[in-house]
Amino acid sequence: MMVREPSDLYTGKAILGLPLSRSEVLGSSFQEELFAVADFIAFNDPAVKSYLLGEEVSSEGREGKVT
């Protein structure tokens, strides 16, 4: 995982919420939690995991939405 500037990734794209700058993330008291959530998603979400492994993106195995 790495932290990049939002403008490097989201220019002209709709996103949820306000992005944090790289310096805001790296200097925050919740940096460890941010990386823990990102790691959890990367290791456990089938679509993200397949993308990161360079495979065809697949959401097969995703559990249904919990309400």
PDB file of N, CA, C and O in Angstrom:
ATOM      1  N   MET A   1       0.831  -1.179   0.000  1.00  0.00           N
ATOM      2  CA  MET A   1       0.000   0.000   0.000  1.00  0.00           C
ATOM      3  C   MET A   1       0.875   1.241   0.000  1.00  0.00           C
ATOM      4  O   MET A   1       1.978   1.256   0.546  1.00  0.00           O
ATOM      5  N   MET A   2       0.353   2.268  -0.624  1.00  0.00           N
ATOM      6  CA  MET A   2       1.020   3.558  -0.576  1.00  0.00           C
ATOM      7  C   MET A   2      -0.042   4.641  -0.588  1.00  0.00           C
ATOM      8  O   MET A   2      -1.184   4.408  -0.985  1.00  0.00           O
ATOM      9  N   VAL A   3       0.340   5.801  -0.158  1.00  0.00           N
ATOM     10  CA  VAL A   3      -0.568   6.942  -0.126  1.00  0.00           C
ATOM     11  C   VAL A   3      -0.113   7.925  -1.190  1.00  0.00           C
ATOM     12  O   VAL A   3       1.045   8.341  -1.229  1.00  0.00           O
ATOM     13  N   ARG A   4      -1.060   8.287  -2.057  1.00  0.00           N
ATOM     14  CA  ARG A   4      -0.759   9.248  -3.115  1.00  0.00           C
ATOM     15  C   ARG A   4      -1.663  10.450  -2.971  1.00  0.00           C
ATOM     16  O   ARG A   4      -2.643  10.418  -2.227  1.00  0.00           O
ATOM     17  N   GLU A   5      -1.331  11.504  -3.680  1.00  0.00           N
ATOM     18  CA  GLU A   5      -2.165  12.701  -3.664  1.00  0.00           C
ATOM     19  C   GLU A   5      -3.473  12.404  -4.396  1.00  0.00           C
ATOM     20  O   GLU A   5      -3.457  11.736  -5.430  1.00  0.00           O
ATOM     21  N   PRO A   6      -4.597  12.885  -3.884  1.00  0.00           N
ATOM     22  CA  PRO A   6      -5.883  12.642  -4.543  1.00  0.00           C
ATOM     23  C   PRO A   6      -5.900  13.100  -5.996  1.00  0.00           C
ATOM     24  O   PRO A   6      -6.525  12.457  -6.840  1.00  0.00           O
ATOM     25  N   SER A   7      -5.224  14.199  -6.294  1.00  0.00           N
ATOM     26  CA  SER A   7      -5.222  14.722  -7.662  1.00  0.00           C
ATOM     27  C   SER A   7      -4.530  13.766  -8.639  1.00  0.00           C
ATOM     28  O   SER A   7      -4.767  13.845  -9.844  1.00  0.00           O
ATOM     29  N   ASP A   8      -3.679  12.866  -8.136  1.00  0.00           N
ATOM     30  CA  ASP A   8      -3.031  11.870  -8.992  1.00  0.00           C
ATOM     31  C   ASP A   8      -4.000  10.778  -9.417  1.00  0.00           C
ATOM     32  O   ASP A   8      -3.774  10.093 -10.415  1.00  0.00           O
ATOM     33  N   LEU A   9      -5.075  10.616  -8.662  1.00  0.00           N
ATOM     34  CA  LEU A   9      -5.959   9.470  -8.873  1.00  0.00           C
ATOM     35  C   LEU A   9      -7.379   9.833  -9.272  1.00  0.00           C
ATOM     36  O   LEU A   9      -8.001   9.111 -10.052  1.00  0.00           O
ATOM     37  N   TYR A  10      -7.901  10.930  -8.758  1.00  0.00           N
ATOM     38  CA  TYR A  10      -9.335  11.180  -8.872  1.00  0.00           C
ATOM     39  C   TYR A  10      -9.719  12.408  -9.664  1.00  0.00           C
ATOM     40  O   TYR A  10     -10.840  12.893  -9.507  1.00  0.00           O
ATOM     41  N   THR A  11      -8.871  12.925 -10.490  1.00  0.00           N
ATOM     42  CA  THR A  11      -9.204  14.114 -11.258  1.00  0.00           C
ATOM     43  C   THR A  11     -10.391  13.824 -12.173  1.00  0.00           C
ATOM     44  O   THR A  11     -10.336  12.936 -13.024  1.00  0.00           O
ATOM     45  N   GLY A  12     -11.452  14.580 -11.984  1.00  0.00           N
ATOM     46  CA  GLY A  12     -12.625  14.448 -12.835  1.00  0.00           C
ATOM     47  C   GLY A  12     -13.481  13.233 -12.558  1.00  0.00           C
ATOM     48  O   GLY A  12     -14.365  12.917 -13.355  1.00  0.00           O
ATOM     49  N   LYS A  13     -13.249  12.536 -11.450  1.00  0.00           N
ATOM     50  CA  LYS A  13     -14.031  11.349 -11.116  1.00  0.00           C
ATOM     51  C   LYS A  13     -14.849  11.606  -9.856  1.00  0.00           C
ATOM     52  O   LYS A  13     -14.391  12.265  -8.923  1.00  0.00           O
ATOM     53  N   ALA A  14     -16.064  11.075  -9.849  1.00  0.00           N
ATOM     54  CA  ALA A  14     -16.908  11.209  -8.665  1.00  0.00           C
ATOM     55  C   ALA A  14     -16.416  10.249  -7.587  1.00  0.00           C
ATOM     56  O   ALA A  14     -16.170   9.074  -7.861  1.00  0.00           O
ATOM     57  N   ILE A  15     -16.274  10.747  -6.371  1.00  0.00           N
ATOM     58  CA  ILE A  15     -15.861   9.907  -5.249  1.00  0.00           C
ATOM     59  C   ILE A  15     -16.751  10.210  -4.054  1.00  0.00           C
ATOM     60  O   ILE A  15     -17.450  11.223  -4.033  1.00  0.00           O
ATOM     61  N   LEU A  16     -16.726   9.341  -3.070  1.00  0.00           N
ATOM     62  CA  LEU A  16     -17.481   9.565  -1.849  1.00  0.00           C
ATOM     63  C   LEU A  16     -16.647  10.359  -0.865  1.00  0.00           C
ATOM     64  O   LEU A  16     -15.504   9.993  -0.591  1.00  0.00           O
ATOM     65  N   GLY A  17     -17.183  11.416  -0.339  1.00  0.00           N
ATOM     66  CA  GLY A  17     -16.490  12.189   0.680  1.00  0.00           C
ATOM     67  C   GLY A  17     -15.364  13.041   0.122  1.00  0.00           C
ATOM     68  O   GLY A  17     -15.188  13.163  -1.091  1.00  0.00           O
ATOM     69  N   LEU A  18     -14.613  13.623   1.035  1.00  0.00           N
ATOM     70  CA  LEU A  18     -13.482  14.460   0.668  1.00  0.00           C
ATOM     71  C   LEU A  18     -12.190  13.669   0.813  1.00  0.00           C
ATOM     72  O   LEU A  18     -11.946  13.083   1.868  1.00  0.00           O
ATOM     73  N   PRO A  19     -11.362  13.641  -0.217  1.00  0.00           N
ATOM     74  CA  PRO A  19     -10.097  12.909  -0.109  1.00  0.00           C
ATOM     75  C   PRO A  19      -9.113  13.634   0.800  1.00  0.00           C
ATOM     76  O   PRO A  19      -9.126  14.861   0.892  1.00  0.00           O
ATOM     77  N   LEU A  20      -8.273  12.876   1.458  1.00  0.00           N
ATOM     78  CA  LEU A  20      -7.210  13.434   2.282  1.00  0.00           C
ATOM     79  C   LEU A  20      -5.942  13.533   1.445  1.00  0.00           C
ATOM     80  O   LEU A  20      -5.695  12.696   0.577  1.00  0.00           O
ATOM     81  N   SER A  21      -5.151  14.548   1.706  1.00  0.00           N
ATOM     82  CA  SER A  21      -3.866  14.650   1.022  1.00  0.00           C
ATOM     83  C   SER A  21      -2.904  13.627   1.616  1.00  0.00           C
ATOM     84  O   SER A  21      -3.151  13.082   2.692  1.00  0.00           O
ATOM     85  N   ARG A  22      -1.823  13.375   0.916  1.00  0.00           N
ATOM     86  CA  ARG A  22      -0.813  12.421   1.390  1.00  0.00           C
ATOM     87  C   ARG A  22      -0.280  12.848   2.751  1.00  0.00           C
ATOM     88  O   ARG A  22      -0.140  12.021   3.653  1.00  0.00           O
ATOM     89  N   SER A  23       0.018  14.130   2.904  1.00  0.00           N
ATOM     90  CA  SER A  23       0.566  14.609   4.177  1.00  0.00           C
ATOM     91  C   SER A  23      -0.457  14.497   5.303  1.00  0.00           C
ATOM     92  O   SER A  23      -0.086  14.235   6.447  1.00  0.00           O
ATOM     93  N   GLU A  24      -1.743  14.693   4.996  1.00  0.00           N
ATOM     94  CA  GLU A  24      -2.784  14.541   6.017  1.00  0.00           C
ATOM     95  C   GLU A  24      -2.863  13.095   6.507  1.00  0.00           C
ATOM     96  O   GLU A  24      -3.000  12.852   7.706  1.00  0.00           O
ATOM     97  N   VAL A  25      -2.779  12.146   5.592  1.00  0.00           N
ATOM     98  CA  VAL A  25      -2.838  10.732   5.974  1.00  0.00           C
ATOM     99  C   VAL A  25      -1.604  10.344   6.780  1.00  0.00           C
ATOM    100  O   VAL A  25      -1.717   9.763   7.859  1.00  0.00           O
ATOM    101  N   LEU A  26      -0.439  10.665   6.257  1.00  0.00           N
ATOM    102  CA  LEU A  26       0.800  10.243   6.920  1.00  0.00           C
ATOM    103  C   LEU A  26       1.011  10.927   8.267  1.00  0.00           C
ATOM    104  O   LEU A  26       1.725  10.398   9.118  1.00  0.00           O
ATOM    105  N   GLY A  27       0.408  12.084   8.471  1.00  0.00           N
ATOM    106  CA  GLY A  27       0.553  12.783   9.736  1.00  0.00           C
ATOM    107  C   GLY A  27      -0.605  12.574  10.698  1.00  0.00           C
ATOM    108  O   GLY A  27      -0.626  13.155  11.783  1.00  0.00           O
ATOM    109  N   SER A  28      -1.565  11.753  10.309  1.00  0.00           N
ATOM    110  CA  SER A  28      -2.756  11.606  11.144  1.00  0.00           C
ATOM    111  C   SER A  28      -2.580  10.570  12.248  1.00  0.00           C
ATOM    112  O   SER A  28      -1.731   9.681  12.172  1.00  0.00           O
ATOM    113  N   SER A  29      -3.402  10.716  13.265  1.00  0.00           N
ATOM    114  CA  SER A  29      -3.377   9.767  14.381  1.00  0.00           C
ATOM    115  C   SER A  29      -4.077   8.462  14.019  1.00  0.00           C
ATOM    116  O   SER A  29      -3.959   7.481  14.754  1.00  0.00           O
ATOM    117  N   PHE A  30      -4.800   8.428  12.910  1.00  0.00           N
ATOM    118  CA  PHE A  30      -5.507   7.216  12.502  1.00  0.00           C
ATOM    119  C   PHE A  30      -4.881   6.549  11.281  1.00  0.00           C
ATOM    120  O   PHE A  30      -5.548   5.780  10.587  1.00  0.00           O
ATOM    121  N   GLN A  31      -3.621   6.832  11.015  1.00  0.00           N
ATOM    122  CA  GLN A  31      -2.903   6.247   9.881  1.00  0.00           C
ATOM    123  C   GLN A  31      -2.924   4.721   9.923  1.00  0.00           C
ATOM    124  O   GLN A  31      -3.178   4.085   8.900  1.00  0.00           O
ATOM    125  N   GLU A  32      -2.666   4.127  11.074  1.00  0.00           N
ATOM    126  CA  GLU A  32      -2.647   2.668  11.181  1.00  0.00           C
ATOM    127  C   GLU A  32      -3.999   2.067  10.831  1.00  0.00           C
ATOM    128  O   GLU A  32      -4.067   1.031  10.169  1.00  0.00           O
ATOM    129  N   GLU A  33      -5.077   2.710  11.271  1.00  0.00           N
ATOM    130  CA  GLU A  33      -6.413   2.214  10.968  1.00  0.00           C
ATOM    131  C   GLU A  33      -6.709   2.294   9.469  1.00  0.00           C
ATOM    132  O   GLU A  33      -7.326   1.388   8.909  1.00  0.00           O
ATOM    133  N   LEU A  34      -6.272   3.376   8.821  1.00  0.00           N
ATOM    134  CA  LEU A  34      -6.481   3.504   7.378  1.00  0.00           C
ATOM    135  C   LEU A  34      -5.793   2.378   6.615  1.00  0.00           C
ATOM    136  O   LEU A  34      -6.377   1.782   5.710  1.00  0.00           O
ATOM    137  N   PHE A  35      -4.548   2.092   6.988  1.00  0.00           N
ATOM    138  CA  PHE A  35      -3.828   1.013   6.323  1.00  0.00           C
ATOM    139  C   PHE A  35      -4.437  -0.352   6.654  1.00  0.00           C
ATOM    140  O   PHE A  35      -4.454  -1.239   5.800  1.00  0.00           O
ATOM    141  N   ALA A  36      -4.932  -0.529   7.865  1.00  0.00           N
ATOM    142  CA  ALA A  36      -5.558  -1.800   8.240  1.00  0.00           C
ATOM    143  C   ALA A  36      -6.814  -2.054   7.407  1.00  0.00           C
ATOM    144  O   ALA A  36      -7.046  -3.177   6.960  1.00  0.00           O
ATOM    145  N   VAL A  37      -7.615  -1.027   7.200  1.00  0.00           N
ATOM    146  CA  VAL A  37      -8.820  -1.171   6.378  1.00  0.00           C
ATOM    147  C   VAL A  37      -8.432  -1.463   4.927  1.00  0.00           C
ATOM    148  O   VAL A  37      -9.011  -2.348   4.298  1.00  0.00           O
ATOM    149  N   ALA A  38      -7.465  -0.729   4.399  1.00  0.00           N
ATOM    150  CA  ALA A  38      -7.020  -0.954   3.018  1.00  0.00           C
ATOM    151  C   ALA A  38      -6.470  -2.364   2.841  1.00  0.00           C
ATOM    152  O   ALA A  38      -6.772  -3.025   1.848  1.00  0.00           O
ATOM    153  N   ASP A  39      -5.664  -2.831   3.798  1.00  0.00           N
ATOM    154  CA  ASP A  39      -5.128  -4.191   3.724  1.00  0.00           C
ATOM    155  C   ASP A  39      -6.241  -5.228   3.786  1.00  0.00           C
ATOM    156  O   ASP A  39      -6.213  -6.209   3.043  1.00  0.00           O
ATOM    157  N   PHE A  40      -7.218  -5.024   4.659  1.00  0.00           N
ATOM    158  CA  PHE A  40      -8.330  -5.965   4.775  1.00  0.00           C
ATOM    159  C   PHE A  40      -9.070  -6.083   3.444  1.00  0.00           C
ATOM    160  O   PHE A  40      -9.380  -7.183   2.986  1.00  0.00           O
ATOM    161  N   ILE A  41      -9.348  -4.933   2.833  1.00  0.00           N
ATOM    162  CA  ILE A  41     -10.051  -4.942   1.546  1.00  0.00           C
ATOM    163  C   ILE A  41      -9.211  -5.652   0.484  1.00  0.00           C
ATOM    164  O   ILE A  41      -9.728  -6.491  -0.254  1.00  0.00           O
ATOM    165  N   ALA A  42      -7.927  -5.324   0.401  1.00  0.00           N
ATOM    166  CA  ALA A  42      -7.056  -5.918  -0.618  1.00  0.00           C
ATOM    167  C   ALA A  42      -6.939  -7.428  -0.470  1.00  0.00           C
ATOM    168  O   ALA A  42      -6.872  -8.142  -1.470  1.00  0.00           O
ATOM    169  N   PHE A  43      -6.914  -7.921   0.754  1.00  0.00           N
ATOM    170  CA  PHE A  43      -6.747  -9.353   0.985  1.00  0.00           C
ATOM    171  C   PHE A  43      -8.052 -10.135   0.982  1.00  0.00           C
ATOM    172  O   PHE A  43      -8.032 -11.354   0.810  1.00  0.00           O
ATOM    173  N   ASN A  44      -9.192  -9.463   1.170  1.00  0.00           N
ATOM    174  CA  ASN A  44     -10.441 -10.188   1.354  1.00  0.00           C
ATOM    175  C   ASN A  44     -11.527  -9.939   0.321  1.00  0.00           C
ATOM    176  O   ASN A  44     -12.428 -10.766   0.185  1.00  0.00           O
ATOM    177  N   ASP A  45     -11.478  -8.850  -0.404  1.00  0.00           N
ATOM    178  CA  ASP A  45     -12.501  -8.598  -1.417  1.00  0.00           C
ATOM    179  C   ASP A  45     -12.082  -9.269  -2.718  1.00  0.00           C
ATOM    180  O   ASP A  45     -11.035  -8.938  -3.273  1.00  0.00           O
ATOM    181  N   PRO A  46     -12.889 -10.210  -3.212  1.00  0.00           N
ATOM    182  CA  PRO A  46     -12.498 -10.953  -4.425  1.00  0.00           C
ATOM    183  C   PRO A  46     -12.230 -10.071  -5.641  1.00  0.00           C
ATOM    184  O   PRO A  46     -11.302 -10.345  -6.401  1.00  0.00           O
ATOM    185  N   ALA A  47     -13.022  -9.017  -5.840  1.00  0.00           N
ATOM    186  CA  ALA A  47     -12.817  -8.159  -7.011  1.00  0.00           C
ATOM    187  C   ALA A  47     -11.507  -7.393  -6.904  1.00  0.00           C
ATOM    188  O   ALA A  47     -10.755  -7.313  -7.876  1.00  0.00           O
ATOM    189  N   VAL A  48     -11.228  -6.834  -5.745  1.00  0.00           N
ATOM    190  CA  VAL A  48      -9.990  -6.083  -5.552  1.00  0.00           C
ATOM    191  C   VAL A  48      -8.790  -7.015  -5.628  1.00  0.00           C
ATOM    192  O   VAL A  48      -7.787  -6.704  -6.270  1.00  0.00           O
ATOM    193  N   LYS A  49      -8.903  -8.161  -4.966  1.00  0.00           N
ATOM    194  CA  LYS A  49      -7.802  -9.125  -4.949  1.00  0.00           C
ATOM    195  C   LYS A  49      -7.474  -9.615  -6.361  1.00  0.00           C
ATOM    196  O   LYS A  49      -6.301  -9.690  -6.730  1.00  0.00           O
ATOM    197  N   SER A  50      -8.497  -9.949  -7.154  1.00  0.00           N
ATOM    198  CA  SER A  50      -8.243 -10.424  -8.518  1.00  0.00           C
ATOM    199  C   SER A  50      -7.595  -9.329  -9.369  1.00  0.00           C
ATOM    200  O   SER A  50      -6.714  -9.613 -10.180  1.00  0.00           O
ATOM    201  N   TYR A  51      -8.029  -8.086  -9.184  1.00  0.00           N
ATOM    202  CA  TYR A  51      -7.426  -6.962  -9.909  1.00  0.00           C
ATOM    203  C   TYR A  51      -5.953  -6.808  -9.548  1.00  0.00           C
ATOM    204  O   TYR A  51      -5.101  -6.661 -10.424  1.00  0.00           O
ATOM    205  N   LEU A  52      -5.662  -6.844  -8.250  1.00  0.00           N
ATOM    206  CA  LEU A  52      -4.277  -6.651  -7.804  1.00  0.00           C
ATOM    207  C   LEU A  52      -3.361  -7.794  -8.235  1.00  0.00           C
ATOM    208  O   LEU A  52      -2.154  -7.607  -8.385  1.00  0.00           O
ATOM    209  N   LEU A  53      -3.937  -8.970  -8.433  1.00  0.00           N
ATOM    210  CA  LEU A  53      -3.151 -10.117  -8.899  1.00  0.00           C
ATOM    211  C   LEU A  53      -3.005 -10.138 -10.420  1.00  0.00           C
ATOM    212  O   LEU A  53      -2.374 -11.042 -10.968  1.00  0.00           O
ATOM    213  N   GLY A  54      -3.585  -9.146 -11.108  1.00  0.00           N
ATOM    214  CA  GLY A  54      -3.481  -9.071 -12.562  1.00  0.00           C
ATOM    215  C   GLY A  54      -4.392 -10.046 -13.280  1.00  0.00           C
ATOM    216  O   GLY A  54      -4.183 -10.358 -14.453  1.00  0.00           O
ATOM    217  N   GLU A  55      -5.400 -10.525 -12.572  1.00  0.00           N
ATOM    218  CA  GLU A  55      -6.352 -11.469 -13.153  1.00  0.00           C
ATOM    219  C   GLU A  55      -7.584 -10.718 -13.647  1.00  0.00           C
ATOM    220  O   GLU A  55      -7.734  -9.520 -13.407  1.00  0.00           O
ATOM    221  N   GLU A  56      -8.469 -11.445 -14.346  1.00  0.00           N
ATOM    222  CA  GLU A  56      -9.738 -10.852 -14.731  1.00  0.00           C
ATOM    223  C   GLU A  56     -10.493 -10.505 -13.453  1.00  0.00           C
ATOM    224  O   GLU A  56     -10.587 -11.325 -12.539  1.00  0.00           O
ATOM    225  N   VAL A  57     -11.025  -9.299 -13.392  1.00  0.00           N
ATOM    226  CA  VAL A  57     -11.716  -8.863 -12.180  1.00  0.00           C
ATOM    227  C   VAL A  57     -12.981  -9.687 -11.993  1.00  0.00           C
ATOM    228  O   VAL A  57     -13.819  -9.784 -12.890  1.00  0.00           O
ATOM    229  N   SER A  58     -13.100 -10.274 -10.817  1.00  0.00           N
ATOM    230  CA  SER A  58     -14.241 -11.128 -10.505  1.00  0.00           C
ATOM    231  C   SER A  58     -14.702 -10.874  -9.079  1.00  0.00           C
ATOM    232  O   SER A  58     -13.890 -10.811  -8.156  1.00  0.00           O
ATOM    233  N   SER A  59     -16.004 -10.730  -8.908  1.00  0.00           N
ATOM    234  CA  SER A  59     -16.561 -10.572  -7.563  1.00  0.00           C
ATOM    235  C   SER A  59     -17.129 -11.896  -7.059  1.00  0.00           C
ATOM    236  O   SER A  59     -17.836 -11.927  -6.052  1.00  0.00           O
ATOM    237  N   GLU A  60     -16.821 -12.988  -7.758  1.00  0.00           N
ATOM    238  CA  GLU A  60     -17.306 -14.301  -7.337  1.00  0.00           C
ATOM    239  C   GLU A  60     -16.776 -14.614  -5.929  1.00  0.00           C
ATOM    240  O   GLU A  60     -15.581 -14.495  -5.659  1.00  0.00           O
ATOM    241  N   GLY A  61     -17.670 -15.007  -5.064  1.00  0.00           N
ATOM    242  CA  GLY A  61     -17.291 -15.303  -3.698  1.00  0.00           C
ATOM    243  C   GLY A  61     -17.614 -14.198  -2.727  1.00  0.00           C
ATOM    244  O   GLY A  61     -17.498 -14.373  -1.514  1.00  0.00           O
ATOM    245  N   ARG A  62     -18.022 -13.054  -3.255  1.00  0.00           N
ATOM    246  CA  ARG A  62     -18.433 -11.959  -2.370  1.00  0.00           C
ATOM    247  C   ARG A  62     -19.715 -12.356  -1.664  1.00  0.00           C
ATOM    248  O   ARG A  62     -20.631 -12.908  -2.274  1.00  0.00           O
ATOM    249  N   GLU A  63     -19.769 -12.073  -0.387  1.00  0.00           N
ATOM    250  CA  GLU A  63     -20.986 -12.340   0.350  1.00  0.00           C
ATOM    251  C   GLU A  63     -21.986 -11.225   0.074  1.00  0.00           C
ATOM    252  O   GLU A  63     -21.608 -10.119  -0.313  1.00  0.00           O
ATOM    253  N   GLY A  64     -23.259 -11.527   0.277  1.00  0.00           N
ATOM    254  CA  GLY A  64     -24.294 -10.533   0.058  1.00  0.00           C
ATOM    255  C   GLY A  64     -24.175  -9.361   0.989  1.00  0.00           C
ATOM    256  O   GLY A  64     -23.496  -9.424   2.014  1.00  0.00           O
ATOM    257  N   LYS A  65     -24.837  -8.296   0.627  1.00  0.00           N
ATOM    258  CA  LYS A  65     -24.817  -7.070   1.421  1.00  0.00           C
ATOM    259  C   LYS A  65     -25.505  -7.310   2.766  1.00  0.00           C
ATOM    260  O   LYS A  65     -26.615  -7.842   2.820  1.00  0.00           O
ATOM    261  N   VAL A  66     -24.849  -6.922   3.824  1.00  0.00           N
ATOM    262  CA  VAL A  66     -25.410  -7.060   5.160  1.00  0.00           C
ATOM    263  C   VAL A  66     -26.197  -5.801   5.488  1.00  0.00           C
ATOM    264  O   VAL A  66     -25.698  -4.688   5.319  1.00  0.00           O
ATOM    265  N   THR A  67     -27.417  -5.975   5.953  1.00  0.00           N
ATOM    266  CA  THR A  67     -28.241  -4.799   6.295  1.00  0.00           C
ATOM    267  C   THR A  67     -28.531  -4.768   7.763  1.00  0.00           C
ATOM    268  O   THR A  67     -29.208  -3.858   8.240  1.00  0.00           O
TER     269      THR A  67
END
